[in-house]
Amino acid sequence: MTENRHIGLSDAGRYEIRIGGRLERRWASWFDGMTLTTAGDGTTVLAGPVADQAALHGVLARIRDLGLPLIAVTRLDADPPLRPR
């Protein structure tokens, strides 16, 4: 039987968020100090720690407010798989 894991509102983690378009590094402060890297394909990658799920949604709202397309959100330090009982 597979268990579902609940992600609590206080779960911190490191994320990589890929958006369409190019953002200059000066925008990093607007994204809570996340690292901004411009990729050769015309996208920008934001990477760094996020305090909790509410902070992640705040970053995503800022991306929305800029009118930039969200391409992917990846949690870099995902929890290890659960062991079967």
Phi and psi in radians as a Rosetta constraint file:
Dihedral C 1 N 2 CA 2 C 2 CIRCULARHARMONIC -1.667 0.35
Dihedral N 2 CA 2 C 2 N 3 CIRCULARHARMONIC 2.387 0.35
Dihedral C 2 N 3 CA 3 C 3 CIRCULARHARMONIC -1.669 0.35
Dihedral N 3 CA 3 C 3 N 4 CIRCULARHARMONIC 2.507 0.35
Dihedral C 3 N 4 CA 4 C 4 CIRCULARHARMONIC -1.630 0.35
Dihedral N 4 CA 4 C 4 N 5 CIRCULARHARMONIC 2.377 0.35
Dihedral C 4 N 5 CA 5 C 5 CIRCULARHARMONIC -1.750 0.35
Dihedral N 5 CA 5 C 5 N 6 CIRCULARHARMONIC 2.360 0.35
Dihedral C 5 N 6 CA 6 C 6 CIRCULARHARMONIC -1.617 0.35
Dihedral N 6 CA 6 C 6 N 7 CIRCULARHARMONIC 2.251 0.35
Dihedral C 6 N 7 CA 7 C 7 CIRCULARHARMONIC -1.606 0.35
Dihedral N 7 CA 7 C 7 N 8 CIRCULARHARMONIC 2.029 0.35
Dihedral C 7 N 8 CA 8 C 8 CIRCULARHARMONIC -1.369 0.35
Dihedral N 8 CA 8 C 8 N 9 CIRCULARHARMONIC 2.838 0.35
Dihedral C 8 N 9 CA 9 C 9 CIRCULARHARMONIC -1.170 0.35
Dihedral N 9 CA 9 C 9 N 10 CIRCULARHARMONIC -0.302 0.35
Dihedral C 9 N 10 CA 10 C 10 CIRCULARHARMONIC -1.708 0.35
Dihedral N 10 CA 10 C 10 N 11 CIRCULARHARMONIC 0.079 0.35
Dihedral C 10 N 11 CA 11 C 11 CIRCULARHARMONIC -1.180 0.35
Dihedral N 11 CA 11 C 11 N 12 CIRCULARHARMONIC 2.080 0.35
Dihedral C 11 N 12 CA 12 C 12 CIRCULARHARMONIC -1.592 0.35
Dihedral N 12 CA 12 C 12 N 13 CIRCULARHARMONIC 2.775 0.35
Dihedral C 12 N 13 CA 13 C 13 CIRCULARHARMONIC -3.027 0.35
Dihedral N 13 CA 13 C 13 N 14 CIRCULARHARMONIC 2.953 0.35
Dihedral C 13 N 14 CA 14 C 14 CIRCULARHARMONIC -1.786 0.35
Dihedral N 14 CA 14 C 14 N 15 CIRCULARHARMONIC 2.348 0.35
Dihedral C 14 N 15 CA 15 C 15 CIRCULARHARMONIC -2.231 0.35
Dihedral N 15 CA 15 C 15 N 16 CIRCULARHARMONIC 2.694 0.35
Dihedral C 15 N 16 CA 16 C 16 CIRCULARHARMONIC -2.140 0.35
Dihedral N 16 CA 16 C 16 N 17 CIRCULARHARMONIC 2.167 0.35
Dihedral C 16 N 17 CA 17 C 17 CIRCULARHARMONIC -2.125 0.35
Dihedral N 17 CA 17 C 17 N 18 CIRCULARHARMONIC 2.116 0.35
Dihedral C 17 N 18 CA 18 C 18 CIRCULARHARMONIC -1.823 0.35
Dihedral N 18 CA 18 C 18 N 19 CIRCULARHARMONIC 2.258 0.35
Dihedral C 18 N 19 CA 19 C 19 CIRCULARHARMONIC -2.202 0.35
Dihedral N 19 CA 19 C 19 N 20 CIRCULARHARMONIC 2.682 0.35
Dihedral C 19 N 20 CA 20 C 20 CIRCULARHARMONIC -1.365 0.35
Dihedral N 20 CA 20 C 20 N 21 CIRCULARHARMONIC 2.397 0.35
Dihedral C 20 N 21 CA 21 C 21 CIRCULARHARMONIC 1.789 0.35
Dihedral N 21 CA 21 C 21 N 22 CIRCULARHARMONIC 2.975 0.35
Dihedral C 21 N 22 CA 22 C 22 CIRCULARHARMONIC -1.962 0.35
Dihedral N 22 CA 22 C 22 N 23 CIRCULARHARMONIC 2.263 0.35
Dihedral C 22 N 23 CA 23 C 23 CIRCULARHARMONIC -1.992 0.35
Dihedral N 23 CA 23 C 23 N 24 CIRCULARHARMONIC 2.401 0.35
Dihedral C 23 N 24 CA 24 C 24 CIRCULARHARMONIC -1.313 0.35
Dihedral N 24 CA 24 C 24 N 25 CIRCULARHARMONIC 2.732 0.35
Dihedral C 24 N 25 CA 25 C 25 CIRCULARHARMONIC -1.049 0.35
Dihedral N 25 CA 25 C 25 N 26 CIRCULARHARMONIC -0.419 0.35
Dihedral C 25 N 26 CA 26 C 26 CIRCULARHARMONIC -1.079 0.35
Dihedral N 26 CA 26 C 26 N 27 CIRCULARHARMONIC -0.312 0.35
Dihedral C 26 N 27 CA 27 C 27 CIRCULARHARMONIC -1.344 0.35
Dihedral N 27 CA 27 C 27 N 28 CIRCULARHARMONIC -0.168 0.35
Dihedral C 27 N 28 CA 28 C 28 CIRCULARHARMONIC -0.977 0.35
Dihedral N 28 CA 28 C 28 N 29 CIRCULARHARMONIC -0.665 0.35
Dihedral C 28 N 29 CA 29 C 29 CIRCULARHARMONIC -1.143 0.35
Dihedral N 29 CA 29 C 29 N 30 CIRCULARHARMONIC -0.506 0.35
Dihedral C 29 N 30 CA 30 C 30 CIRCULARHARMONIC -1.269 0.35
Dihedral N 30 CA 30 C 30 N 31 CIRCULARHARMONIC -0.365 0.35
Dihedral C 30 N 31 CA 31 C 31 CIRCULARHARMONIC -1.886 0.35
Dihedral N 31 CA 31 C 31 N 32 CIRCULARHARMONIC 0.714 0.35
Dihedral C 31 N 32 CA 32 C 32 CIRCULARHARMONIC 0.942 0.35
Dihedral N 32 CA 32 C 32 N 33 CIRCULARHARMONIC 0.640 0.35
Dihedral C 32 N 33 CA 33 C 33 CIRCULARHARMONIC 1.339 0.35
Dihedral N 33 CA 33 C 33 N 34 CIRCULARHARMONIC 0.208 0.35
Dihedral C 33 N 34 CA 34 C 34 CIRCULARHARMONIC -1.124 0.35
Dihedral N 34 CA 34 C 34 N 35 CIRCULARHARMONIC 2.649 0.35
Dihedral C 34 N 35 CA 35 C 35 CIRCULARHARMONIC -1.361 0.35
Dihedral N 35 CA 35 C 35 N 36 CIRCULARHARMONIC 2.292 0.35
Dihedral C 35 N 36 CA 36 C 36 CIRCULARHARMONIC -1.886 0.35
Dihedral N 36 CA 36 C 36 N 37 CIRCULARHARMONIC 2.232 0.35
Dihedral C 36 N 37 CA 37 C 37 CIRCULARHARMONIC -2.240 0.35
Dihedral N 37 CA 37 C 37 N 38 CIRCULARHARMONIC 2.247 0.35
Dihedral C 37 N 38 CA 38 C 38 CIRCULARHARMONIC -1.543 0.35
Dihedral N 38 CA 38 C 38 N 39 CIRCULARHARMONIC 2.192 0.35
Dihedral C 38 N 39 CA 39 C 39 CIRCULARHARMONIC -1.608 0.35
Dihedral N 39 CA 39 C 39 N 40 CIRCULARHARMONIC 2.755 0.35
Dihedral C 39 N 40 CA 40 C 40 CIRCULARHARMONIC -1.154 0.35
Dihedral N 40 CA 40 C 40 N 41 CIRCULARHARMONIC -0.280 0.35
Dihedral C 40 N 41 CA 41 C 41 CIRCULARHARMONIC -1.586 0.35
Dihedral N 41 CA 41 C 41 N 42 CIRCULARHARMONIC 0.175 0.35
Dihedral C 41 N 42 CA 42 C 42 CIRCULARHARMONIC 1.551 0.35
Dihedral N 42 CA 42 C 42 N 43 CIRCULARHARMONIC 0.152 0.35
Dihedral C 42 N 43 CA 43 C 43 CIRCULARHARMONIC -1.843 0.35
Dihedral N 43 CA 43 C 43 N 44 CIRCULARHARMONIC 2.922 0.35
Dihedral C 43 N 44 CA 44 C 44 CIRCULARHARMONIC -2.128 0.35
Dihedral N 44 CA 44 C 44 N 45 CIRCULARHARMONIC 2.404 0.35
Dihedral C 44 N 45 CA 45 C 45 CIRCULARHARMONIC -1.939 0.35
Dihedral N 45 CA 45 C 45 N 46 CIRCULARHARMONIC 2.148 0.35
Dihedral C 45 N 46 CA 46 C 46 CIRCULARHARMONIC -1.743 0.35
Dihedral N 46 CA 46 C 46 N 47 CIRCULARHARMONIC 2.287 0.35
Dihedral C 46 N 47 CA 47 C 47 CIRCULARHARMONIC -2.452 0.35
Dihedral N 47 CA 47 C 47 N 48 CIRCULARHARMONIC 2.514 0.35
Dihedral C 47 N 48 CA 48 C 48 CIRCULARHARMONIC 2.672 0.35
Dihedral N 48 CA 48 C 48 N 49 CIRCULARHARMONIC -3.109 0.35
Dihedral C 48 N 49 CA 49 C 49 CIRCULARHARMONIC -1.315 0.35
Dihedral N 49 CA 49 C 49 N 50 CIRCULARHARMONIC 2.549 0.35
Dihedral C 49 N 50 CA 50 C 50 CIRCULARHARMONIC -2.193 0.35
Dihedral N 50 CA 50 C 50 N 51 CIRCULARHARMONIC 2.248 0.35
Dihedral C 50 N 51 CA 51 C 51 CIRCULARHARMONIC -1.085 0.35
Dihedral N 51 CA 51 C 51 N 52 CIRCULARHARMONIC -0.696 0.35
Dihedral C 51 N 52 CA 52 C 52 CIRCULARHARMONIC -2.917 0.35
Dihedral N 52 CA 52 C 52 N 53 CIRCULARHARMONIC -3.124 0.35
Dihedral C 52 N 53 CA 53 C 53 CIRCULARHARMONIC -1.122 0.35
Dihedral N 53 CA 53 C 53 N 54 CIRCULARHARMONIC -0.591 0.35
Dihedral C 53 N 54 CA 54 C 54 CIRCULARHARMONIC -1.121 0.35
Dihedral N 54 CA 54 C 54 N 55 CIRCULARHARMONIC -0.708 0.35
Dihedral C 54 N 55 CA 55 C 55 CIRCULARHARMONIC -1.156 0.35
Dihedral N 55 CA 55 C 55 N 56 CIRCULARHARMONIC -0.661 0.35
Dihedral C 55 N 56 CA 56 C 56 CIRCULARHARMONIC -1.078 0.35
Dihedral N 56 CA 56 C 56 N 57 CIRCULARHARMONIC -0.775 0.35
Dihedral C 56 N 57 CA 57 C 57 CIRCULARHARMONIC -1.136 0.35
Dihedral N 57 CA 57 C 57 N 58 CIRCULARHARMONIC -0.551 0.35
Dihedral C 57 N 58 CA 58 C 58 CIRCULARHARMONIC -1.129 0.35
Dihedral N 58 CA 58 C 58 N 59 CIRCULARHARMONIC -0.744 0.35
Dihedral C 58 N 59 CA 59 C 59 CIRCULARHARMONIC -1.111 0.35
Dihedral N 59 CA 59 C 59 N 60 CIRCULARHARMONIC -0.772 0.35
Dihedral C 59 N 60 CA 60 C 60 CIRCULARHARMONIC -1.119 0.35
Dihedral N 60 CA 60 C 60 N 61 CIRCULARHARMONIC -0.607 0.35
Dihedral C 60 N 61 CA 61 C 61 CIRCULARHARMONIC -1.159 0.35
Dihedral N 61 CA 61 C 61 N 62 CIRCULARHARMONIC -0.641 0.35
Dihedral C 61 N 62 CA 62 C 62 CIRCULARHARMONIC -1.149 0.35
Dihedral N 62 CA 62 C 62 N 63 CIRCULARHARMONIC -0.684 0.35
Dihedral C 62 N 63 CA 63 C 63 CIRCULARHARMONIC -1.075 0.35
Dihedral N 63 CA 63 C 63 N 64 CIRCULARHARMONIC -0.769 0.35
Dihedral C 63 N 64 CA 64 C 64 CIRCULARHARMONIC -1.067 0.35
Dihedral N 64 CA 64 C 64 N 65 CIRCULARHARMONIC -0.760 0.35
Dihedral C 64 N 65 CA 65 C 65 CIRCULARHARMONIC -1.115 0.35
Dihedral N 65 CA 65 C 65 N 66 CIRCULARHARMONIC -0.488 0.35
Dihedral C 65 N 66 CA 66 C 66 CIRCULARHARMONIC -1.410 0.35
Dihedral N 66 CA 66 C 66 N 67 CIRCULARHARMONIC -0.155 0.35
Dihedral C 66 N 67 CA 67 C 67 CIRCULARHARMONIC 1.310 0.35
Dihedral N 67 CA 67 C 67 N 68 CIRCULARHARMONIC 0.410 0.35
Dihedral C 67 N 68 CA 68 C 68 CIRCULARHARMONIC -1.631 0.35
Dihedral N 68 CA 68 C 68 N 69 CIRCULARHARMONIC 2.449 0.35
Dihedral C 68 N 69 CA 69 C 69 CIRCULARHARMONIC -1.281 0.35
Dihedral N 69 CA 69 C 69 N 70 CIRCULARHARMONIC 2.338 0.35
Dihedral C 69 N 70 CA 70 C 70 CIRCULARHARMONIC -1.489 0.35
Dihedral N 70 CA 70 C 70 N 71 CIRCULARHARMONIC 2.171 0.35
Dihedral C 70 N 71 CA 71 C 71 CIRCULARHARMONIC -1.744 0.35
Dihedral N 71 CA 71 C 71 N 72 CIRCULARHARMONIC -0.806 0.35
Dihedral C 71 N 72 CA 72 C 72 CIRCULARHARMONIC -2.768 0.35
Dihedral N 72 CA 72 C 72 N 73 CIRCULARHARMONIC 2.594 0.35
Dihedral C 72 N 73 CA 73 C 73 CIRCULARHARMONIC -2.224 0.35
Dihedral N 73 CA 73 C 73 N 74 CIRCULARHARMONIC 2.128 0.35
Dihedral C 73 N 74 CA 74 C 74 CIRCULARHARMONIC -2.217 0.35
Dihedral N 74 CA 74 C 74 N 75 CIRCULARHARMONIC 2.216 0.35
Dihedral C 74 N 75 CA 75 C 75 CIRCULARHARMONIC -1.452 0.35
Dihedral N 75 CA 75 C 75 N 76 CIRCULARHARMONIC 2.121 0.35
Dihedral C 75 N 76 CA 76 C 76 CIRCULARHARMONIC -1.418 0.35
Dihedral N 76 CA 76 C 76 N 77 CIRCULARHARMONIC -0.510 0.35
Dihedral C 76 N 77 CA 77 C 77 CIRCULARHARMONIC -1.984 0.35
Dihedral N 77 CA 77 C 77 N 78 CIRCULARHARMONIC 0.941 0.35
Dihedral C 77 N 78 CA 78 C 78 CIRCULARHARMONIC -1.044 0.35
Dihedral N 78 CA 78 C 78 N 79 CIRCULARHARMONIC 2.622 0.35
Dihedral C 78 N 79 CA 79 C 79 CIRCULARHARMONIC -1.069 0.35
Dihedral N 79 CA 79 C 79 N 80 CIRCULARHARMONIC 2.555 0.35
Dihedral C 79 N 80 CA 80 C 80 CIRCULARHARMONIC -1.126 0.35
Dihedral N 80 CA 80 C 80 N 81 CIRCULARHARMONIC 2.700 0.35
Dihedral C 80 N 81 CA 81 C 81 CIRCULARHARMONIC -1.065 0.35
Dihedral N 81 CA 81 C 81 N 82 CIRCULARHARMONIC 2.597 0.35
Dihedral C 81 N 82 CA 82 C 82 CIRCULARHARMONIC -1.295 0.35
Dihedral N 82 CA 82 C 82 N 83 CIRCULARHARMONIC 2.508 0.35
Dihedral C 82 N 83 CA 83 C 83 CIRCULARHARMONIC -1.479 0.35
Dihedral N 83 CA 83 C 83 N 84 CIRCULARHARMONIC 2.428 0.35
Dihedral C 83 N 84 CA 84 C 84 CIRCULARHARMONIC -1.085 0.35
Dihedral N 84 CA 84 C 84 N 85 CIRCULARHARMONIC 2.578 0.35
